[in-house]
């Protein structure tokens, strides 16, 4: 997600971690998203609460007067810590609250032993949207009512994905915050994976990998990178032989197509 001051982020995360343990994580996620959305809408309020020249306690007091009784204690404490920190740009305040909303949803999934499901479901939903132009247009339509988009997502996903997946996808669709849905899903997927300090590898193969193949690939990547790796497997009929793996900006390409392209680059050079 967007770059944030590491020192300020660490301070807010420390407060979040102190209060999240006793909170309803799903409700906490929803409330942090709601506060982030409020700051995105109310530009004057966002500027006032992120102004480094104003005393931290004064900003926290303004926030309490707005939110007290409307959100839970954990969300209020987290938001107070966020407005008390120093940020390089006004938008950082909403960014950090959205980020911690994602973390709360991921923690909810982990408490239900469904974190793997959430990672897979975010990835699969991105592929479904990419393959369905009509669905992409409906979800990206800025003129469409928010409740209509929520209802569409509920009809498509409720009962079929983890509650945390529906919560995260809904936030990205209803409040894209200047991102395409594809970019938002990738950013959130990376943040969810960080909850177990794992890398995310996108694997492209002409055929679905067997469980044994996935386990061997995961073991090889874990040995290579020194960290657990979560596989998002994309079946692509255009792949000729082998498979490719993308981890961040690094690509491991064993496909015939990839080898042909490498030969072409060398010849062109």
C-alpha positions in Angstrom: 0.0 0.0 0.0 1.1 3.7 -0.1 4.4 4.7 1.5 4.1 5.9 5.1 6.6 7.2 7.6 8.0 4.1 9.3 8.4 5.8 12.7 4.8 7.2 12.8 3.4 4.0 11.4 5.2 1.9 14.1 3.8 4.2 16.8 0.2 3.8 15.6 0.6 0.0 15.0 1.8 -0.3 18.6 -1.3 1.3 19.9 -3.5 -0.7 17.5 -1.9 -4.0 18.6 -2.5 -3.0 22.3 -6.2 -2.6 21.8 -7.1 -5.0 19.0 -6.6 -8.2 21.1 -9.8 -7.6 23.1 -11.8 -6.2 20.2 -14.3 -7.6 17.7 -11.9 -7.7 14.8 -14.5 -7.6 12.1 -16.2 -4.6 13.6 -12.8 -2.9 14.2 -12.0 -3.4 10.5 -15.3 -1.9 9.4 -14.9 1.1 11.8 -11.4 1.9 10.7 -12.5 1.8 7.1 -15.4 4.1 7.9 -13.1 6.6 9.6 -10.7 6.5 6.6 -13.6 7.1 4.3 -14.8 10.0 6.4 -11.3 11.6 6.1 -11.2 11.1 2.4 -14.6 12.8 2.0 -14.0 15.7 4.4 -10.9 17.5 3.1 -11.0 20.3 5.6 -11.2 17.8 8.5 -8.4 15.7 7.1 -6.1 18.8 6.8 -6.9 19.9 10.3 -6.3 16.5 11.9 -3.0 16.0 10.0 -1.6 19.5 10.5 1.8 19.0 12.3 1.6 22.5 13.7 -1.5 21.7 15.8 -1.0 20.1 19.2 -1.6 16.3 19.2 -4.0 16.4 22.1 -6.1 19.1 20.4 -6.4 17.0 17.3 -7.3 13.9 19.4 -9.9 16.0 21.2 -11.5 17.0 17.9 -11.6 13.4 16.8 -13.1 12.2 20.1 -15.9 14.7 19.8 -16.7 13.4 16.3 -16.4 9.7 16.9 -17.2 9.0 20.6 -20.2 6.7 20.8 -20.1 6.1 17.0 -17.2 3.6 16.9 -15.8 1.1 19.4 -13.1 1.9 22.0 -10.4 0.1 19.9 -11.2 2.0 16.7 -11.3 5.3 18.6 -7.9 4.6 20.4 -6.3 3.7 17.0 -7.7 6.8 15.3 -6.5 9.0 18.1 -3.0 7.5 17.8 -3.1 8.2 14.1 -4.0 11.9 14.4 -1.4 12.3 17.2 1.4 11.1 14.9 3.2 13.2 12.4 2.7 12.5 8.6 4.4 13.9 5.6 1.1 14.4 3.7 -2.5 14.8 4.7 -3.6 11.7 2.9 -1.3 9.6 5.0 -3.8 9.8 7.9 -6.5 8.0 5.9 -3.9 5.6 4.4 -2.8 4.3 7.8 -6.4 3.8 9.0 -7.2 1.9 5.9 -4.1 -0.2 6.3 -4.9 -1.1 9.9 -8.5 -1.9 8.8 -7.0 -4.5 6.4 -4.7 -5.8 9.2 -7.8 -6.2 11.5 -9.6 -8.1 8.8 -6.6 -10.4 8.3 -6.4 -11.0 12.0 -10.1 -11.9 12.0 -9.4 -14.4 9.2 -6.4 -15.8 11.1 -8.4 -16.3 14.3 -10.9 -18.4 12.2 -8.0 -20.3 10.5 -9.1 -18.8 7.2 -6.1 -16.6 6.3 -5.1 -18.9 3.5 -8.7 -18.8 2.1 -8.6 -15.0 2.1 -5.3 -14.8 0.2 -6.7 -17.3 -2.4 -10.1 -15.6 -2.6 -8.7 -12.1 -3.2 -6.5 -13.4 -6.0 -9.3 -15.4 -7.6 -11.7 -12.5 -7.5 -9.2 -10.4 -9.3 -9.0 -13.0 -12.0 -12.8 -13.2 -12.3 -13.1 -9.5 -12.7 -10.3 -9.4 -15.2 -12.1 -12.0 -17.3 -15.5 -10.4 -17.1 -15.6 -6.9 -18.6 -19.3 -6.3 -17.7 -18.7 -7.1 -14.1 -15.6 -4.8 -14.1 -17.6 -2.0 -15.5 -20.4 -2.4 -13.0 -18.0 -2.4 -10.1 -15.9 0.5 -11.4 -18.9 2.7 -12.3 -18.4 5.9 -10.2 -22.0 6.9 -10.8 -23.5 3.7 -9.4 -24.9 3.8 -5.9 -22.7 2.4 -3.1 -25.5 0.2 -1.8 -26.1 -1.3 -5.3 -22.4 -2.3 -5.4 -22.6 -3.8 -1.9 -25.7 -5.8 -2.8 -24.1 -7.0 -6.0 -21.0 -8.2 -4.1 -23.2 -9.9 -1.4 -25.2 -11.7 -4.1 -21.9 -12.9 -5.8 -19.8 -13.7 -2.7 -21.8 -14.1 0.5 -21.5 -17.6 1.9 -19.0 -18.5 -0.8 -15.9 -16.7 0.6 -14.6 -15.9 4.1 -16.3 -12.9 5.8 -12.9 -11.1 5.8 -12.7 -11.6 2.0 -16.1 -10.0 1.4 -15.2 -7.2 3.8 -12.0 -6.4 2.0 -13.4 -6.7 -1.5 -16.3 -4.5 -0.6 -14.0 -1.8 0.8 -11.9 -1.8 -2.4 -15.0 -1.6 -4.7 -17.0 1.0 -2.8 -14.0 3.1 -1.8 -11.2 2.6 -4.4 -9.3 5.7 -3.2 -7.9 6.4 -6.7 -6.8 2.8 -7.4 -8.1 0.3 -9.9 -9.7 -2.8 -8.4 -6.8 -4.9 -9.7 -4.2 -2.7 -8.1 -6.2 -2.6 -4.8 -6.6 -6.3 -4.6 -2.8 -6.9 -5.2 -1.9 -4.3 -2.5 -4.3 -5.8 0.0 -3.2 -9.3 -0.8 0.4 -8.4 -0.1 -0.6 -6.8 3.2 -2.6 -9.9 4.2 0.3 -12.1 3.4 2.6 -10.0 5.6 0.5 -11.1 8.6 2.5 -14.3 8.5 5.6 -12.7 7.1 5.2 -14.6 3.8 6.1 -13.7 0.3 3.4 -14.0 -2.4 4.3 -15.7 -5.7 2.1 -15.5 -8.7 2.5 -18.7 -10.8 1.4 -18.9 -14.4 1.1 -22.4 -15.8 -0.7 -23.9 -18.8 -2.3 -26.5 -16.5 -3.5 -26.6 -12.9 -0.6 -27.7 -10.6 -1.2 -30.7 -8.5 -1.0 -30.4 -4.7 2.3 -32.3 -4.8 3.7 -29.9 -7.4 2.6 -26.9 -5.3 4.2 -28.3 -2.2 7.5 -28.9 -4.0 7.5 -25.5 -5.5 6.7 -23.9 -2.2 9.6 -25.8 -0.5 12.0 -24.8 -3.3 11.0 -21.1 -3.0 11.1 -21.2 0.8 14.7 -22.5 0.6 15.6 -20.0 -2.1 14.2 -16.9 -0.3 14.5 -18.0 3.3 10.8 -17.2 4.0 7.4 -19.0 3.6 5.9 -18.3 0.2 2.2 -18.3 -0.6 1.3 -19.5 -4.2 -1.4 -17.8 -6.3 -1.6 -20.1 -9.3 -3.0 -18.7 -12.6 -3.8 -21.2 -15.4 -2.9 -19.5 -18.7 -3.4 -21.6 -21.9 -0.9 -19.3 -23.7 1.9 -20.7 -21.6 3.9 -23.2 -23.6 5.7 -25.7 -21.4 7.0 -25.1 -17.8 5.7 -22.2 -15.7 6.7 -18.7 -14.6 6.8 -17.3 -11.1 6.7 -13.7 -10.1 7.7 -12.5 -6.7 7.5 -8.7 -6.5 9.6 -7.5 -9.4 11.5 -10.7 -9.8 10.4 -13.2 -12.5 11.5 -16.9 -12.7 10.6 -18.1 -16.2 10.9 -21.7 -17.2 8.4 -21.5 -20.1 9.2 -22.2 -23.7 7.8 -18.8 -24.6 10.1 -17.2 -22.0 13.1 -18.9 -23.4 12.2 -17.8 -27.0 11.9 -14.2 -25.8 15.2 -14.4 -24.1 16.9 -15.6 -27.3 15.2 -12.8 -29.2 16.5 -10.2 -26.7 20.0 -11.6 -27.0 19.9 -11.6 -30.8 18.6 -8.1 -30.9 21.4 -7.0 -28.6 
